[in-house]
Every structure is written in C-alpha cells, then in structure tokens.
Amino acid sequence: MASHLEIERRFFLDEGATKPWKMDATASKIRQYYLHSPDISLEEFSLFYKSHKLLSNITPEQKIIFEAANDWTSRIRFRDEHATLTLKGKRTHSSAVELEWAIDVAVAEHLLEQMECPAVIKTRYLWTGSDGLVWEIDVFEGELLNLIIAEVELPSEEFPVAIPSWIGEEITGHHQWSNSSLARNGWP
C-alpha cells in the first residue's frame, strides 16, 4: 500500500522572487483531462471507462485498492508522447492513495474525442533543491494563465524540506487549488 501513497506539499510562488527553476530545469507540456469517476469500473483485471476498455493489466494489489475506495478522482494525462491514467483517492492533508498506469495514446485520444472533459494545460518544470528533492513547478495556460504552483513529493509527511527562497504561501490540503478543482471550476 505504501507504494501507492502520494505525499506532497504544494505552494504558490513568491511573485517578486527570481525564477531559477525556469533556467536550470527540464520542462514538458502536460494536458490533463478529468473523467467522471463513477463511470470507471473494474471487470476481473480490466479497467473500463463507460464501455471503453482502458487497460487489462491490473495487479491483484491494485484491484484490492480500487475496490476498497469509492471516491476516486480520475484523469488522463498526456506528457510528451505518453498517456497515463491516474486514480487518486480522497486527499488527507498531504497524502492520497494513487493508482497509475501507462495507457495507449491512441486509446486515450479516441476516448476523449467522444466527450468533453474538464482539463488543465500547463508546462511543468523539474528543479532539484539543495536537499536533493525534486520540485515540480506548473505554469498553467488558458483560463488559468499566470497561475504557478510548485509541489514537492515526499517519502513521509514528516520529511524535512529545504524550502527555496522563491516559494510563497503553502496551499497543501487546500482542495480548491487541486488540478482537478481548477479544471472543473477555474480560479477559486
């Protein structure tokens, strides 16, 4: 179960600070589409969205985790030439159960062509802090233009983090700033 637990802290950036993360980091374009989670079902070891088979390689452990939760946030993410299906459980402060699988890009695109899904588009920069932790800095586009959120994944909730000088207010646990909420509702 621990391997399926995501622990992260999230922050706004200090608007007046320098942006070393933009110069020294790798960047990639990300498109995330949020599915209607009650339409996701599991038959044996295959995962479906409505009548569309998304994947058929669910492990027994993943099946147990899927069946134990009933309040998933589900998304399809396109990053570079890859597509990923992610199911996230209800977040408790900085932690949430997370299941994730690579899925066929053509299958994901075909599914999304048939429906309208809330989405966010962003450029993600990866920057390594002085403590060796990797920060993900998301620069949003479209209706969320000018929004920048940084997050850092941790091995435990108590893990110490060297907060860079360009980090601003912490928003960990503020659900209105989740990507899912931003995709559905825009700026809070």
C-alpha atoms as an extended CHARMM CRD file, in Angstrom:
* protein
*
       188  EXT
         1         1  MET       CA              0.0000000000        0.0000000000        0.0000000000  PROA      1               0.0000000000
         2         2  ALA       CA              2.8440000000        2.4320000000        0.7790000000  PROA      2               0.0000000000
         3         3  SER       CA              3.9720000000        2.2770000000       -2.8540000000  PROA      3               0.0000000000
         4         4  HSD       CA              0.5250000000        3.5980000000       -3.8240000000  PROA      4               0.0000000000
         5         5  LEU       CA              0.5800000000        6.5600000000       -1.4400000000  PROA      5               0.0000000000
         6         6  GLU       CA              1.3490000000       10.0180000000       -2.8040000000  PROA      6               0.0000000000
         7         7  ILE       CA              2.6290000000       12.5210000000       -0.2470000000  PROA      7               0.0000000000
         8         8  GLU       CA              3.1940000000       16.0460000000       -1.4860000000  PROA      8               0.0000000000
         9         9  ARG       CA              3.3330000000       19.6320000000       -0.3080000000  PROA      9               0.0000000000
        10        10  ARG       CA              2.0830000000       22.4000000000       -2.6010000000  PROA      10              0.0000000000
        11        11  PHE       CA              2.8540000000       26.1280000000       -2.7160000000  PROA      11              0.0000000000
        12        12  PHE       CA              2.2730000000       29.3220000000       -4.6310000000  PROA      12              0.0000000000
        13        13  LEU       CA              5.4080000000       31.0420000000       -5.8210000000  PROA      13              0.0000000000
        14        14  ASP       CA              6.6250000000       34.3540000000       -4.4460000000  PROA      14              0.0000000000
        15        15  GLU       CA              5.6970000000       36.6770000000       -7.3160000000  PROA      15              0.0000000000
        16        16  GLY       CA              8.6400000000       39.0030000000       -6.7560000000  PROA      16              0.0000000000
        17        17  ALA       CA             11.2780000000       36.2890000000       -6.4320000000  PROA      17              0.0000000000
        18        18  THR       CA             13.7580000000       35.1070000000       -9.0330000000  PROA      18              0.0000000000
        19        19  LYS       CA             12.9100000000       32.0370000000      -11.1130000000  PROA      19              0.0000000000
        20        20  PRO       CA             15.9710000000       29.7460000000      -11.0560000000  PROA      20              0.0000000000
        21        21  TRP       CA             13.6530000000       26.7950000000      -11.7100000000  PROA      21              0.0000000000
        22        22  LYS       CA             12.9360000000       28.1950000000      -15.1810000000  PROA      22              0.0000000000
        23        23  MET       CA             16.5740000000       28.4240000000      -16.2290000000  PROA      23              0.0000000000
        24        24  ASP       CA             18.0580000000       25.3030000000      -14.6810000000  PROA      24              0.0000000000
        25        25  ALA       CA             15.2000000000       22.8300000000      -15.1100000000  PROA      25              0.0000000000
        26        26  THR       CA             13.8210000000       20.4600000000      -17.6910000000  PROA      26              0.0000000000
        27        27  ALA       CA             10.3300000000       21.2660000000      -18.9600000000  PROA      27              0.0000000000
        28        28  SER       CA              7.4930000000       19.3740000000      -20.5980000000  PROA      28              0.0000000000
        29        29  LYS       CA              3.9700000000       20.1950000000      -21.8110000000  PROA      29              0.0000000000
        30        30  ILE       CA              1.1510000000       18.4630000000      -19.9570000000  PROA      30              0.0000000000
        31        31  ARG       CA             -2.5450000000       18.1410000000      -20.7860000000  PROA      31              0.0000000000
        32        32  GLN       CA             -4.7300000000       16.6140000000      -18.0790000000  PROA      32              0.0000000000
        33        33  TYR       CA             -8.3580000000       15.5890000000      -18.6630000000  PROA      33              0.0000000000
        34        34  TYR       CA            -10.6340000000       14.6950000000      -15.7620000000  PROA      34              0.0000000000
        35        35  LEU       CA            -13.0890000000       11.8320000000      -16.2100000000  PROA      35              0.0000000000
        36        36  HSD       CA            -16.4210000000       11.2520000000      -14.4770000000  PROA      36              0.0000000000
        37        37  SER       CA            -15.1290000000        8.7990000000      -11.8750000000  PROA      37              0.0000000000
        38        38  PRO       CA            -18.3830000000        6.8810000000      -11.2380000000  PROA      38              0.0000000000
        39        39  ASP       CA            -18.1350000000        5.6960000000      -14.8800000000  PROA      39              0.0000000000
        40        40  ILE       CA            -14.9060000000        3.8150000000      -14.1430000000  PROA      40              0.0000000000
        41        41  SER       CA            -15.4280000000        0.1200000000      -13.4870000000  PROA      41              0.0000000000
        42        42  LEU       CA            -13.3560000000       -2.9790000000      -12.9660000000  PROA      42              0.0000000000
        43        43  GLU       CA            -14.2070000000       -6.3170000000      -14.5500000000  PROA      43              0.0000000000
        44        44  GLU       CA            -11.8510000000       -9.0770000000      -13.4340000000  PROA      44              0.0000000000
        45        45  PHE       CA             -8.4700000000       -7.3670000000      -14.0210000000  PROA      45              0.0000000000
        46        46  SER       CA             -9.5740000000       -4.9090000000      -16.7400000000  PROA      46              0.0000000000
        47        47  LEU       CA            -10.4240000000       -1.2610000000      -16.1730000000  PROA      47              0.0000000000
        48        48  PHE       CA            -13.2190000000        0.3640000000      -18.2090000000  PROA      48              0.0000000000
        49        49  TYR       CA            -14.4990000000        3.8980000000      -18.6680000000  PROA      49              0.0000000000
        50        50  LYS       CA            -18.1380000000        3.5700000000      -19.6760000000  PROA      50              0.0000000000
        51        51  SER       CA            -17.8820000000        0.8490000000      -22.3320000000  PROA      51              0.0000000000
        52        52  HSD       CA            -14.2820000000        1.6520000000      -23.3170000000  PROA      52              0.0000000000
        53        53  LYS       CA            -11.5910000000       -0.7400000000      -22.1450000000  PROA      53              0.0000000000
        54        54  LEU       CA             -8.6640000000        1.3330000000      -20.8880000000  PROA      54              0.0000000000
        55        55  LEU       CA             -6.3140000000       -1.4010000000      -19.7430000000  PROA      55              0.0000000000
        56        56  SER       CA             -6.2210000000       -5.0360000000      -18.7720000000  PROA      56              0.0000000000
        57        57  ASN       CA             -3.1500000000       -5.3910000000      -16.5800000000  PROA      57              0.0000000000
        58        58  ILE       CA             -4.4720000000       -4.5480000000      -13.1150000000  PROA      58              0.0000000000
        59        59  THR       CA             -2.4810000000       -6.3630000000      -10.4400000000  PROA      59              0.0000000000
        60        60  PRO       CA             -4.2330000000       -8.1640000000       -7.5700000000  PROA      60              0.0000000000
        61        61  GLU       CA             -2.9550000000       -5.4650000000       -5.1650000000  PROA      61              0.0000000000
        62        62  GLN       CA             -4.3050000000       -2.6750000000       -7.3860000000  PROA      62              0.0000000000
        63        63  LYS       CA             -7.6520000000       -4.4850000000       -7.6430000000  PROA      63              0.0000000000
        64        64  ILE       CA             -7.9260000000       -4.6140000000       -3.8350000000  PROA      64              0.0000000000
        65        65  ILE       CA             -7.0660000000       -0.9070000000       -3.5450000000  PROA      65              0.0000000000
        66        66  PHE       CA             -9.5430000000        0.0160000000       -6.3130000000  PROA      66              0.0000000000
        67        67  GLU       CA            -12.3650000000       -1.9540000000       -4.7190000000  PROA      67              0.0000000000
        68        68  ALA       CA            -11.6610000000       -0.5210000000       -1.2460000000  PROA      68              0.0000000000
        69        69  ALA       CA            -12.2220000000        3.0930000000       -2.3410000000  PROA      69              0.0000000000
        70        70  ASN       CA            -15.3100000000        4.6520000000       -3.8510000000  PROA      70              0.0000000000
        71        71  ASP       CA            -14.3550000000        8.2960000000       -4.2010000000  PROA      71              0.0000000000
        72        72  TRP       CA            -11.6870000000        8.4770000000       -6.9160000000  PROA      72              0.0000000000
        73        73  THR       CA            -10.5280000000       11.4820000000       -8.8770000000  PROA      73              0.0000000000
        74        74  SER       CA             -9.6390000000       10.1180000000      -12.3040000000  PROA      74              0.0000000000
        75        75  ARG       CA             -7.6200000000       11.7070000000      -15.0600000000  PROA      75              0.0000000000
        76        76  ILE       CA             -5.8420000000       11.0250000000      -18.3010000000  PROA      76              0.0000000000
        77        77  ARG       CA             -2.5500000000       12.8800000000      -18.6590000000  PROA      77              0.0000000000
        78        78  PHE       CA             -0.6460000000       13.4380000000      -21.8740000000  PROA      78              0.0000000000
        79        79  ARG       CA              3.0110000000       14.2650000000      -21.2860000000  PROA      79              0.0000000000
        80        80  ASP       CA              5.4710000000       14.2610000000      -24.1530000000  PROA      80              0.0000000000
        81        81  GLU       CA              4.4600000000       11.2180000000      -26.2680000000  PROA      81              0.0000000000
        82        82  HSD       CA              2.9390000000        9.2710000000      -23.3750000000  PROA      82              0.0000000000
        83        83  ALA       CA             -0.5160000000        8.9040000000      -21.8400000000  PROA      83              0.0000000000
        84        84  THR       CA             -1.1990000000        7.9380000000      -18.2350000000  PROA      84              0.0000000000
        85        85  LEU       CA             -4.3790000000        7.0240000000      -16.4200000000  PROA      85              0.0000000000
        86        86  THR       CA             -4.3600000000        8.0310000000      -12.7530000000  PROA      86              0.0000000000
        87        87  LEU       CA             -6.8780000000        7.3800000000       -9.9960000000  PROA      87              0.0000000000
        88        88  LYS       CA             -6.4050000000        9.3770000000       -6.7990000000  PROA      88              0.0000000000
        89        89  GLY       CA             -8.2440000000        8.7350000000       -3.5840000000  PROA      89              0.0000000000
        90        90  LYS       CA             -9.5190000000       11.3860000000       -1.2280000000  PROA      90              0.0000000000
        91        91  ARG       CA             -6.6260000000       13.5460000000       -0.0130000000  PROA      91              0.0000000000
        92        92  THR       CA             -5.9720000000       13.8960000000        3.6940000000  PROA      92              0.0000000000
        93        93  HSD       CA             -3.7900000000       16.9910000000        4.0620000000  PROA      93              0.0000000000
        94        94  SER       CA             -0.6860000000       15.9850000000        2.0740000000  PROA      94              0.0000000000
        95        95  SER       CA             -1.4370000000       12.2820000000        1.4150000000  PROA      95              0.0000000000
        96        96  ALA       CA             -3.6280000000       10.3660000000       -1.0290000000  PROA      96              0.0000000000
        97        97  VAL       CA             -3.8030000000        6.8290000000       -2.3760000000  PROA      97              0.0000000000
        98        98  GLU       CA             -2.7940000000        6.8370000000       -6.0410000000  PROA      98              0.0000000000
        99        99  LEU       CA             -3.0170000000        4.2130000000       -8.7810000000  PROA      99              0.0000000000
       100       100  GLU       CA             -1.3260000000        4.9400000000      -12.0970000000  PROA      100             0.0000000000
       101       101  TRP       CA             -0.8910000000        3.1170000000      -15.4060000000  PROA      101             0.0000000000
       102       102  ALA       CA              0.5800000000        3.8980000000      -18.8050000000  PROA      102             0.0000000000
       103       103  ILE       CA             -2.1580000000        3.6140000000      -21.4250000000  PROA      103             0.0000000000
       104       104  ASP       CA             -2.1150000000        3.6180000000      -25.1930000000  PROA      104             0.0000000000
       105       105  VAL       CA             -2.0980000000        7.1950000000      -26.5260000000  PROA      105             0.0000000000
       106       106  ALA       CA             -4.4780000000        6.3280000000      -29.3910000000  PROA      106             0.0000000000
       107       107  VAL       CA             -6.9590000000        4.7230000000      -26.9690000000  PROA      107             0.0000000000
       108       108  ALA       CA             -6.8440000000        7.7850000000      -24.6950000000  PROA      108             0.0000000000
       109       109  GLU       CA             -7.2460000000       10.2510000000      -27.5880000000  PROA      109             0.0000000000
       110       110  HSD       CA            -10.1320000000        8.2330000000      -29.0880000000  PROA      110             0.0000000000
       111       111  LEU       CA            -11.9390000000        8.2070000000      -25.7430000000  PROA      111             0.0000000000
       112       112  LEU       CA            -11.5110000000       11.9410000000      -25.1770000000  PROA      112             0.0000000000
       113       113  GLU       CA            -12.6570000000       12.8070000000      -28.7280000000  PROA      113             0.0000000000
       114       114  GLN       CA            -16.0730000000       11.3810000000      -27.8510000000  PROA      114             0.0000000000
       115       115  MET       CA            -16.7490000000       13.6030000000      -24.8430000000  PROA      115             0.0000000000
       116       116  GLU       CA            -15.9510000000       16.9130000000      -23.2250000000  PROA      116             0.0000000000
       117       117  CYS       CA            -13.8540000000       16.6480000000      -20.1120000000  PROA      117             0.0000000000
       118       118  PRO       CA            -12.6070000000       19.3810000000      -17.8000000000  PROA      118             0.0000000000
       119       119  ALA       CA             -8.9150000000       19.9470000000      -18.4670000000  PROA      119             0.0000000000
       120       120  VAL       CA             -5.8100000000       21.8390000000      -17.4550000000  PROA      120             0.0000000000
       121       121  ILE       CA             -2.8850000000       22.6260000000      -19.7360000000  PROA      121             0.0000000000
       122       122  LYS       CA              0.4550000000       23.5330000000      -18.2700000000  PROA      122             0.0000000000
       123       123  THR       CA              4.2010000000       23.4620000000      -18.6550000000  PROA      123             0.0000000000
       124       124  ARG       CA              5.9300000000       21.5230000000      -15.8990000000  PROA      124             0.0000000000
       125       125  TYR       CA              9.4680000000       22.4090000000      -14.8710000000  PROA      125             0.0000000000
       126       126  LEU       CA             11.5160000000       19.9960000000      -12.7570000000  PROA      126             0.0000000000
       127       127  TRP       CA             14.0200000000       21.5800000000      -10.3950000000  PROA      127             0.0000000000
       128       128  THR       CA             16.2150000000       19.8590000000       -7.7980000000  PROA      128             0.0000000000
       129       129  GLY       CA             16.5470000000       21.5860000000       -4.4310000000  PROA      129             0.0000000000
       130       130  SER       CA             19.6200000000       21.7860000000       -2.2080000000  PROA      130             0.0000000000
       131       131  ASP       CA             18.2830000000       18.7940000000       -0.2290000000  PROA      131             0.0000000000
       132       132  GLY       CA             18.0450000000       16.6400000000       -3.3710000000  PROA      132             0.0000000000
       133       133  LEU       CA             14.2390000000       16.7390000000       -3.5320000000  PROA      133             0.0000000000
       134       134  VAL       CA             12.7280000000       17.3210000000       -6.9740000000  PROA      134             0.0000000000
       135       135  TRP       CA             10.2540000000       20.1930000000       -7.2340000000  PROA      135             0.0000000000
       136       136  GLU       CA              7.5800000000       20.2780000000       -9.9340000000  PROA      136             0.0000000000
       137       137  ILE       CA              6.6790000000       23.8190000000      -10.9410000000  PROA      137             0.0000000000
       138       138  ASP       CA              3.4900000000       24.0290000000      -13.0040000000  PROA      138             0.0000000000
       139       139  VAL       CA              2.9280000000       27.1140000000      -15.1550000000  PROA      139             0.0000000000
       140       140  PHE       CA             -0.7120000000       26.9910000000      -16.2330000000  PROA      140             0.0000000000
       141       141  GLU       CA             -2.1420000000       28.1240000000      -19.5750000000  PROA      141             0.0000000000
       142       142  GLY       CA             -5.5470000000       29.0540000000      -20.9830000000  PROA      142             0.0000000000
       143       143  GLU       CA             -8.1030000000       30.2170000000      -18.4130000000  PROA      143             0.0000000000
       144       144  LEU       CA             -5.5290000000       29.6450000000      -15.6670000000  PROA      144             0.0000000000
       145       145  LEU       CA             -2.8660000000       31.8080000000      -17.3200000000  PROA      145             0.0000000000
       146       146  ASN       CA             -0.4760000000       33.3860000000      -14.7810000000  PROA      146             0.0000000000
       147       147  LEU       CA             -1.1360000000       30.7180000000      -12.1480000000  PROA      147             0.0000000000
       148       148  ILE       CA              2.0500000000       28.9790000000      -10.9880000000  PROA      148             0.0000000000
       149       149  ILE       CA              2.0570000000       26.2190000000       -8.3730000000  PROA      149             0.0000000000
       150       150  ALA       CA              5.0720000000       24.3160000000       -7.0580000000  PROA      150             0.0000000000
       151       151  GLU       CA              4.8860000000       20.9210000000       -5.3930000000  PROA      151             0.0000000000
       152       152  VAL       CA              7.3630000000       18.5180000000       -3.8990000000  PROA      152             0.0000000000
       153       153  GLU       CA              6.7520000000       14.7960000000       -3.3110000000  PROA      153             0.0000000000
       154       154  LEU       CA              7.9750000000       13.3520000000       -0.0380000000  PROA      154             0.0000000000
       155       155  PRO       CA              8.6520000000        9.8720000000        1.3780000000  PROA      155             0.0000000000
       156       156  SER       CA              6.6760000000       10.7380000000        4.5640000000  PROA      156             0.0000000000
       157       157  GLU       CA              4.5530000000       13.5980000000        5.8870000000  PROA      157             0.0000000000
       158       158  GLU       CA              7.2150000000       14.4770000000        8.4750000000  PROA      158             0.0000000000
       159       159  PHE       CA             10.0840000000       14.5320000000        5.9870000000  PROA      159             0.0000000000
       160       160  PRO       CA             12.0710000000       17.8140000000        6.2840000000  PROA      160             0.0000000000
       161       161  VAL       CA             12.0890000000       20.0550000000        3.2110000000  PROA      161             0.0000000000
       162       162  ALA       CA             14.5140000000       22.8610000000        2.3730000000  PROA      162             0.0000000000
       163       163  ILE       CA             12.0340000000       25.4830000000        1.1270000000  PROA      163             0.0000000000
       164       164  PRO       CA             13.5950000000       27.5570000000       -1.6950000000  PROA      164             0.0000000000
       165       165  SER       CA             13.5540000000       31.3440000000       -1.2950000000  PROA      165             0.0000000000
       166       166  TRP       CA             11.2070000000       31.7690000000       -4.2870000000  PROA      166             0.0000000000
       167       167  ILE       CA              8.4270000000       29.7160000000       -2.6530000000  PROA      167             0.0000000000
       168       168  GLY       CA              5.4300000000       31.6210000000       -1.3000000000  PROA      168             0.0000000000
       169       169  GLU       CA              2.2800000000       30.6140000000        0.6010000000  PROA      169             0.0000000000
       170       170  GLU       CA              1.7140000000       26.9230000000        1.2870000000  PROA      170             0.0000000000
       171       171  ILE       CA             -1.5560000000       25.5360000000       -0.1070000000  PROA      171             0.0000000000
       172       172  THR       CA             -1.1680000000       21.8760000000        0.9190000000  PROA      172             0.0000000000
       173       173  GLY       CA             -4.5880000000       20.4960000000        1.7950000000  PROA      173             0.0000000000
       174       174  HSD       CA             -6.4850000000       23.3760000000        0.1490000000  PROA      174             0.0000000000
       175       175  HSD       CA             -8.6400000000       21.3290000000       -2.2300000000  PROA      175             0.0000000000
       176       176  GLN       CA             -9.7950000000       24.3420000000       -4.2630000000  PROA      176             0.0000000000
       177       177  TRP       CA             -6.2320000000       24.5560000000       -5.6480000000  PROA      177             0.0000000000
       178       178  SER       CA             -6.0390000000       20.9120000000       -6.7890000000  PROA      178             0.0000000000
       179       179  ASN       CA             -5.6440000000       20.4110000000      -10.5370000000  PROA      179             0.0000000000
       180       180  SER       CA             -8.9930000000       18.6100000000      -10.6060000000  PROA      180             0.0000000000
       181       181  SER       CA            -10.7760000000       21.5180000000       -8.9580000000  PROA      181             0.0000000000
       182       182  LEU       CA             -9.0190000000       24.0520000000      -11.1840000000  PROA      182             0.0000000000
       183       183  ALA       CA            -10.0450000000       22.0780000000      -14.2940000000  PROA      183             0.0000000000
       184       184  ARG       CA            -13.6900000000       21.9700000000      -13.1970000000  PROA      184             0.0000000000
       185       185  ASN       CA            -14.1050000000       25.3740000000      -11.5480000000  PROA      185             0.0000000000
       186       186  GLY       CA            -11.2680000000       27.6540000000      -12.7160000000  PROA      186             0.0000000000
       187       187  TRP       CA             -9.7060000000       30.1540000000      -10.2990000000  PROA      187             0.0000000000
       188       188  PRO       CA            -11.1300000000       29.8560000000       -6.7610000000  PROA      188             0.0000000000
